[in-house]
């Protein structure tokens, strides 16, 4: 993860473990994965990881 990505997560509180599991972005992300909406097809990070 880049410094910009880390600061964005920190600023937006995206991965904060203080929240209960059923009340967080991590919970929402799990639903998005199950629905096939995450990660998006155009995610450059996924393309890089698949090529390794």
PyMOL Python script that loads the backbone (N, CA, C, O; Angstrom):
from pymol import cmd

cmd.read_pdbstr("""\
ATOM      1  N   UNK A   1       0.850  -1.170   0.000  1.00  0.00           N
ATOM      2  CA  UNK A   1       0.000   0.000   0.000  1.00  0.00           C
ATOM      3  C   UNK A   1       0.893   1.229   0.000  1.00  0.00           C
ATOM      4  O   UNK A   1       1.946   1.264   0.636  1.00  0.00           O
ATOM      5  N   UNK A   2       0.449   2.207  -0.715  1.00  0.00           N
ATOM      6  CA  UNK A   2       1.218   3.450  -0.831  1.00  0.00           C
ATOM      7  C   UNK A   2       0.986   4.343   0.388  1.00  0.00           C
ATOM      8  O   UNK A   2       0.012   4.152   1.117  1.00  0.00           O
ATOM      9  N   UNK A   3       1.865   5.310   0.614  1.00  0.00           N
ATOM     10  CA  UNK A   3       1.648   6.264   1.706  1.00  0.00           C
ATOM     11  C   UNK A   3       0.312   7.003   1.552  1.00  0.00           C
ATOM     12  O   UNK A   3      -0.368   7.264   2.545  1.00  0.00           O
ATOM     13  N   UNK A   4      -0.060   7.339   0.325  1.00  0.00           N
ATOM     14  CA  UNK A   4      -1.334   8.021   0.094  1.00  0.00           C
ATOM     15  C   UNK A   4      -2.486   7.104   0.479  1.00  0.00           C
ATOM     16  O   UNK A   4      -3.450   7.547   1.104  1.00  0.00           O
ATOM     17  N   UNK A   5      -2.395   5.826   0.111  1.00  0.00           N
ATOM     18  CA  UNK A   5      -3.443   4.872   0.464  1.00  0.00           C
ATOM     19  C   UNK A   5      -3.579   4.716   1.971  1.00  0.00           C
ATOM     20  O   UNK A   5      -4.689   4.679   2.501  1.00  0.00           O
ATOM     21  N   UNK A   6      -2.438   4.625   2.661  1.00  0.00           N
ATOM     22  CA  UNK A   6      -2.466   4.501   4.125  1.00  0.00           C
ATOM     23  C   UNK A   6      -3.094   5.722   4.773  1.00  0.00           C
ATOM     24  O   UNK A   6      -3.914   5.598   5.683  1.00  0.00           O
ATOM     25  N   UNK A   7      -2.709   6.900   4.302  1.00  0.00           N
ATOM     26  CA  UNK A   7      -3.261   8.107   4.903  1.00  0.00           C
ATOM     27  C   UNK A   7      -4.750   8.252   4.583  1.00  0.00           C
ATOM     28  O   UNK A   7      -5.511   8.768   5.400  1.00  0.00           O
ATOM     29  N   UNK A   8      -5.161   7.806   3.414  1.00  0.00           N
ATOM     30  CA  UNK A   8      -6.585   7.849   3.062  1.00  0.00           C
ATOM     31  C   UNK A   8      -7.378   6.937   3.982  1.00  0.00           C
ATOM     32  O   UNK A   8      -8.413   7.338   4.516  1.00  0.00           O
ATOM     33  N   UNK A   9      -6.899   5.710   4.171  1.00  0.00           N
ATOM     34  CA  UNK A   9      -7.581   4.778   5.074  1.00  0.00           C
ATOM     35  C   UNK A   9      -7.633   5.342   6.484  1.00  0.00           C
ATOM     36  O   UNK A   9      -8.662   5.262   7.154  1.00  0.00           O
ATOM     37  N   UNK A  10      -6.521   5.911   6.931  1.00  0.00           N
ATOM     38  CA  UNK A  10      -6.472   6.480   8.271  1.00  0.00           C
ATOM     39  C   UNK A  10      -7.454   7.641   8.399  1.00  0.00           C
ATOM     40  O   UNK A  10      -8.207   7.723   9.370  1.00  0.00           O
ATOM     41  N   UNK A  11      -7.442   8.531   7.419  1.00  0.00           N
ATOM     42  CA  UNK A  11      -8.307   9.712   7.473  1.00  0.00           C
ATOM     43  C   UNK A  11      -9.779   9.329   7.392  1.00  0.00           C
ATOM     44  O   UNK A  11     -10.607   9.892   8.108  1.00  0.00           O
ATOM     45  N   UNK A  12     -10.108   8.383   6.531  1.00  0.00           N
ATOM     46  CA  UNK A  12     -11.501   7.989   6.357  1.00  0.00           C
ATOM     47  C   UNK A  12     -11.925   6.901   7.342  1.00  0.00           C
ATOM     48  O   UNK A  12     -13.093   6.513   7.385  1.00  0.00           O
ATOM     49  N   UNK A  13     -10.967   6.412   8.133  1.00  0.00           N
ATOM     50  CA  UNK A  13     -11.265   5.412   9.155  1.00  0.00           C
ATOM     51  C   UNK A  13     -11.838   4.142   8.527  1.00  0.00           C
ATOM     52  O   UNK A  13     -12.781   3.557   9.060  1.00  0.00           O
ATOM     53  N   UNK A  14     -11.268   3.713   7.390  1.00  0.00           N
ATOM     54  CA  UNK A  14     -11.841   2.613   6.619  1.00  0.00           C
ATOM     55  C   UNK A  14     -11.617   1.234   7.230  1.00  0.00           C
ATOM     56  O   UNK A  14     -12.441   0.340   7.039  1.00  0.00           O
ATOM     57  N   UNK A  15     -10.544   1.048   7.945  1.00  0.00           N
ATOM     58  CA  UNK A  15     -10.230  -0.277   8.480  1.00  0.00           C
ATOM     59  C   UNK A  15     -10.124  -0.260   9.996  1.00  0.00           C
ATOM     60  O   UNK A  15      -9.299  -0.976  10.563  1.00  0.00           O
ATOM     61  N   UNK A  16     -10.919   0.519  10.640  1.00  0.00           N
ATOM     62  CA  UNK A  16     -10.802   0.712  12.067  1.00  0.00           C
ATOM     63  C   UNK A  16     -11.377  -0.473  12.835  1.00  0.00           C
ATOM     64  O   UNK A  16     -12.562  -0.783  12.717  1.00  0.00           O
ATOM     65  N   UNK A  17     -10.540  -1.123  13.613  1.00  0.00           N
ATOM     66  CA  UNK A  17     -10.959  -2.289  14.385  1.00  0.00           C
ATOM     67  C   UNK A  17     -11.787  -1.926  15.618  1.00  0.00           C
ATOM     68  O   UNK A  17     -12.267  -2.811  16.326  1.00  0.00           O
ATOM     69  N   UNK A  18     -11.954  -0.635  15.873  1.00  0.00           N
ATOM     70  CA  UNK A  18     -12.753  -0.230  17.034  1.00  0.00           C
ATOM     71  C   UNK A  18     -14.234  -0.501  16.832  1.00  0.00           C
ATOM     72  O   UNK A  18     -14.983  -0.614  17.803  1.00  0.00           O
ATOM     73  N   UNK A  19     -14.663  -0.605  15.585  1.00  0.00           N
ATOM     74  CA  UNK A  19     -16.076  -0.819  15.313  1.00  0.00           C
ATOM     75  C   UNK A  19     -16.416  -2.298  15.423  1.00  0.00           C
ATOM     76  O   UNK A  19     -15.577  -3.148  15.127  1.00  0.00           O
ATOM     77  N   UNK A  20     -17.638  -2.615  15.844  1.00  0.00           N
ATOM     78  CA  UNK A  20     -18.051  -4.017  15.859  1.00  0.00           C
ATOM     79  C   UNK A  20     -18.022  -4.584  14.434  1.00  0.00           C
ATOM     80  O   UNK A  20     -18.172  -3.844  13.461  1.00  0.00           O
ATOM     81  N   UNK A  21     -17.831  -5.887  14.324  1.00  0.00           N
ATOM     82  CA  UNK A  21     -17.693  -6.523  13.004  1.00  0.00           C
ATOM     83  C   UNK A  21     -18.893  -6.249  12.101  1.00  0.00           C
ATOM     84  O   UNK A  21     -18.735  -6.081  10.892  1.00  0.00           O
ATOM     85  N   UNK A  22     -20.085  -6.203  12.680  1.00  0.00           N
ATOM     86  CA  UNK A  22     -21.274  -6.016  11.850  1.00  0.00           C
ATOM     87  C   UNK A  22     -21.607  -4.548  11.616  1.00  0.00           C
ATOM     88  O   UNK A  22     -22.687  -4.239  11.112  1.00  0.00           O
ATOM     89  N   UNK A  23     -20.719  -3.651  11.964  1.00  0.00           N
ATOM     90  CA  UNK A  23     -20.975  -2.216  11.813  1.00  0.00           C
ATOM     91  C   UNK A  23     -19.713  -1.521  11.325  1.00  0.00           C
ATOM     92  O   UNK A  23     -19.216  -0.602  11.976  1.00  0.00           O
ATOM     93  N   UNK A  24     -19.193  -1.955  10.180  1.00  0.00           N
ATOM     94  CA  UNK A  24     -17.952  -1.367   9.705  1.00  0.00           C
ATOM     95  C   UNK A  24     -17.838  -1.487   8.198  1.00  0.00           C
ATOM     96  O   UNK A  24     -18.612  -2.189   7.548  1.00  0.00           O
ATOM     97  N   UNK A  25     -16.865  -0.795   7.668  1.00  0.00           N
ATOM     98  CA  UNK A  25     -16.587  -0.882   6.239  1.00  0.00           C
ATOM     99  C   UNK A  25     -16.122  -2.293   5.887  1.00  0.00           C
ATOM    100  O   UNK A  25     -16.351  -2.760   4.771  1.00  0.00           O
ATOM    101  N   UNK A  26     -15.473  -2.972   6.828  1.00  0.00           N
ATOM    102  CA  UNK A  26     -15.035  -4.343   6.560  1.00  0.00           C
ATOM    103  C   UNK A  26     -16.229  -5.253   6.337  1.00  0.00           C
ATOM    104  O   UNK A  26     -16.181  -6.136   5.480  1.00  0.00           O
ATOM    105  N   UNK A  27     -17.285  -5.054   7.085  1.00  0.00           N
ATOM    106  CA  UNK A  27     -18.504  -5.837   6.903  1.00  0.00           C
ATOM    107  C   UNK A  27     -19.129  -5.531   5.541  1.00  0.00           C
ATOM    108  O   UNK A  27     -19.534  -6.439   4.816  1.00  0.00           O
ATOM    109  N   UNK A  28     -19.202  -4.250   5.206  1.00  0.00           N
ATOM    110  CA  UNK A  28     -19.755  -3.854   3.910  1.00  0.00           C
ATOM    111  C   UNK A  28     -18.925  -4.424   2.771  1.00  0.00           C
ATOM    112  O   UNK A  28     -19.475  -4.897   1.777  1.00  0.00           O
ATOM    113  N   UNK A  29     -17.595  -4.382   2.911  1.00  0.00           N
ATOM    114  CA  UNK A  29     -16.717  -4.916   1.875  1.00  0.00           C
ATOM    115  C   UNK A  29     -16.979  -6.399   1.670  1.00  0.00           C
ATOM    116  O   UNK A  29     -16.927  -6.880   0.538  1.00  0.00           O
ATOM    117  N   UNK A  30     -17.258  -7.131   2.734  1.00  0.00           N
ATOM    118  CA  UNK A  30     -17.580  -8.550   2.622  1.00  0.00           C
ATOM    119  C   UNK A  30     -18.824  -8.781   1.781  1.00  0.00           C
ATOM    120  O   UNK A  30     -18.868  -9.712   0.976  1.00  0.00           O
ATOM    121  N   UNK A  31     -19.834  -7.942   1.961  1.00  0.00           N
ATOM    122  CA  UNK A  31     -21.037  -8.043   1.136  1.00  0.00           C
ATOM    123  C   UNK A  31     -20.728  -7.730  -0.323  1.00  0.00           C
ATOM    124  O   UNK A  31     -21.240  -8.387  -1.229  1.00  0.00           O
ATOM    125  N   UNK A  32     -19.885  -6.718  -0.544  1.00  0.00           N
ATOM    126  CA  UNK A  32     -19.524  -6.355  -1.914  1.00  0.00           C
ATOM    127  C   UNK A  32     -18.790  -7.495  -2.604  1.00  0.00           C
ATOM    128  O   UNK A  32     -19.017  -7.754  -3.786  1.00  0.00           O
ATOM    129  N   UNK A  33     -17.906  -8.183  -1.871  1.00  0.00           N
ATOM    130  CA  UNK A  33     -17.172  -9.317  -2.438  1.00  0.00           C
ATOM    131  C   UNK A  33     -18.154 -10.428  -2.814  1.00  0.00           C
ATOM    132  O   UNK A  33     -18.067 -10.987  -3.908  1.00  0.00           O
ATOM    133  N   UNK A  34     -19.082 -10.749  -1.917  1.00  0.00           N
ATOM    134  CA  UNK A  34     -20.069 -11.796  -2.194  1.00  0.00           C
ATOM    135  C   UNK A  34     -20.927 -11.454  -3.401  1.00  0.00           C
ATOM    136  O   UNK A  34     -21.320 -12.343  -4.155  1.00  0.00           O
ATOM    137  N   UNK A  35     -21.218 -10.178  -3.588  1.00  0.00           N
ATOM    138  CA  UNK A  35     -22.043  -9.739  -4.710  1.00  0.00           C
ATOM    139  C   UNK A  35     -21.240  -9.571  -6.001  1.00  0.00           C
ATOM    140  O   UNK A  35     -21.804  -9.264  -7.051  1.00  0.00           O
ATOM    141  N   UNK A  36     -19.916  -9.774  -5.918  1.00  0.00           N
ATOM    142  CA  UNK A  36     -19.072  -9.625  -7.096  1.00  0.00           C
ATOM    143  C   UNK A  36     -18.762  -8.183  -7.459  1.00  0.00           C
ATOM    144  O   UNK A  36     -18.355  -7.899  -8.585  1.00  0.00           O
ATOM    145  N   UNK A  37     -18.951  -7.273  -6.515  1.00  0.00           N
ATOM    146  CA  UNK A  37     -18.723  -5.855  -6.771  1.00  0.00           C
ATOM    147  C   UNK A  37     -17.359  -5.360  -6.304  1.00  0.00           C
ATOM    148  O   UNK A  37     -16.965  -4.233  -6.602  1.00  0.00           O
ATOM    149  N   UNK A  38     -16.645  -6.205  -5.573  1.00  0.00           N
ATOM    150  CA  UNK A  38     -15.345  -5.790  -5.042  1.00  0.00           C
ATOM    151  C   UNK A  38     -14.358  -6.929  -5.179  1.00  0.00           C
ATOM    152  O   UNK A  38     -14.725  -8.053  -4.839  1.00  0.00           O
ATOM    153  N   UNK A  39     -13.180  -6.742  -5.631  1.00  0.00           N
ATOM    154  CA  UNK A  39     -12.644  -5.492  -6.156  1.00  0.00           C
ATOM    155  C   UNK A  39     -13.208  -5.217  -7.547  1.00  0.00           C
ATOM    156  O   UNK A  39     -13.604  -6.147  -8.249  1.00  0.00           O
ATOM    157  N   UNK A  40     -13.246  -3.964  -7.945  1.00  0.00           N
ATOM    158  CA  UNK A  40     -13.759  -3.634  -9.275  1.00  0.00           C
ATOM    159  C   UNK A  40     -12.855  -4.214 -10.363  1.00  0.00           C
ATOM    160  O   UNK A  40     -11.659  -4.412 -10.148  1.00  0.00           O
ATOM    161  N   UNK A  41     -13.432  -4.481 -11.517  1.00  0.00           N
ATOM    162  CA  UNK A  41     -12.672  -5.055 -12.633  1.00  0.00           C
ATOM    163  C   UNK A  41     -11.478  -4.212 -13.024  1.00  0.00           C
ATOM    164  O   UNK A  41     -10.442  -4.746 -13.421  1.00  0.00           O
ATOM    165  N   UNK A  42     -11.611  -2.902 -12.916  1.00  0.00           N
ATOM    166  CA  UNK A  42     -10.537  -2.014 -13.351  1.00  0.00           C
ATOM    167  C   UNK A  42      -9.540  -1.683 -12.237  1.00  0.00           C
ATOM    168  O   UNK A  42      -8.785  -0.719 -12.358  1.00  0.00           O
ATOM    169  N   UNK A  43      -9.527  -2.460 -11.169  1.00  0.00           N
ATOM    170  CA  UNK A  43      -8.631  -2.224 -10.039  1.00  0.00           C
ATOM    171  C   UNK A  43      -7.183  -2.492 -10.455  1.00  0.00           C
ATOM    172  O   UNK A  43      -6.822  -3.646 -10.684  1.00  0.00           O
ATOM    173  N   UNK A  44      -6.347  -1.456 -10.558  1.00  0.00           N
ATOM    174  CA  UNK A  44      -4.968  -1.663 -11.008  1.00  0.00           C
ATOM    175  C   UNK A  44      -4.148  -2.502 -10.033  1.00  0.00           C
ATOM    176  O   UNK A  44      -3.214  -3.185 -10.455  1.00  0.00           O
ATOM    177  N   UNK A  45      -4.467  -2.469  -8.765  1.00  0.00           N
ATOM    178  CA  UNK A  45      -3.729  -3.264  -7.796  1.00  0.00           C
ATOM    179  C   UNK A  45      -3.955  -4.760  -8.037  1.00  0.00           C
ATOM    180  O   UNK A  45      -3.014  -5.548  -7.948  1.00  0.00           O
ATOM    181  N   UNK A  46      -5.179  -5.150  -8.338  1.00  0.00           N
ATOM    182  CA  UNK A  46      -5.489  -6.543  -8.604  1.00  0.00           C
ATOM    183  C   UNK A  46      -4.747  -7.006  -9.860  1.00  0.00           C
ATOM    184  O   UNK A  46      -4.208  -8.112  -9.885  1.00  0.00           O
ATOM    185  N   UNK A  47      -4.716  -6.182 -10.887  1.00  0.00           N
ATOM    186  CA  UNK A  47      -4.034  -6.556 -12.123  1.00  0.00           C
ATOM    187  C   UNK A  47      -2.558  -6.801 -11.848  1.00  0.00           C
ATOM    188  O   UNK A  47      -1.975  -7.733 -12.401  1.00  0.00           O
ATOM    189  N   UNK A  48      -1.950  -5.986 -11.009  1.00  0.00           N
ATOM    190  CA  UNK A  48      -0.543  -6.146 -10.667  1.00  0.00           C
ATOM    191  C   UNK A  48      -0.313  -7.432  -9.891  1.00  0.00           C
ATOM    192  O   UNK A  48       0.636  -8.162 -10.179  1.00  0.00           O
ATOM    193  N   UNK A  49      -1.157  -7.723  -8.916  1.00  0.00           N
ATOM    194  CA  UNK A  49      -0.993  -8.923  -8.105  1.00  0.00           C
ATOM    195  C   UNK A  49      -1.201 -10.194  -8.912  1.00  0.00           C
ATOM    196  O   UNK A  49      -0.531 -11.194  -8.655  1.00  0.00           O
ATOM    197  N   UNK A  50      -2.112 -10.185  -9.882  1.00  0.00           N
ATOM    198  CA  UNK A  50      -2.362 -11.352 -10.704  1.00  0.00           C
ATOM    199  C   UNK A  50      -1.181 -11.646 -11.626  1.00  0.00           C
ATOM    200  O   UNK A  50      -0.963 -12.797 -12.004  1.00  0.00           O
ATOM    201  N   UNK A  51      -0.426 -10.623 -11.987  1.00  0.00           N
ATOM    202  CA  UNK A  51       0.699 -10.809 -12.901  1.00  0.00           C
ATOM    203  C   UNK A  51       1.967 -11.282 -12.205  1.00  0.00           C
ATOM    204  O   UNK A  51       2.960 -11.580 -12.870  1.00  0.00           O
ATOM    205  N   UNK A  52       1.950 -11.356 -10.885  1.00  0.00           N
ATOM    206  CA  UNK A  52       3.163 -11.766 -10.153  1.00  0.00           C
ATOM    207  C   UNK A  52       3.371 -13.241 -10.203  1.00  0.00           C
ATOM    208  O   UNK A  52       4.341 -13.747  -9.640  1.00  0.00           O
TER     209      UNK A  52
END
""", "prot")
cmd.dss("prot")
cmd.show_as("cartoon", "prot")
cmd.util.cbc("prot")
cmd.orient("prot")
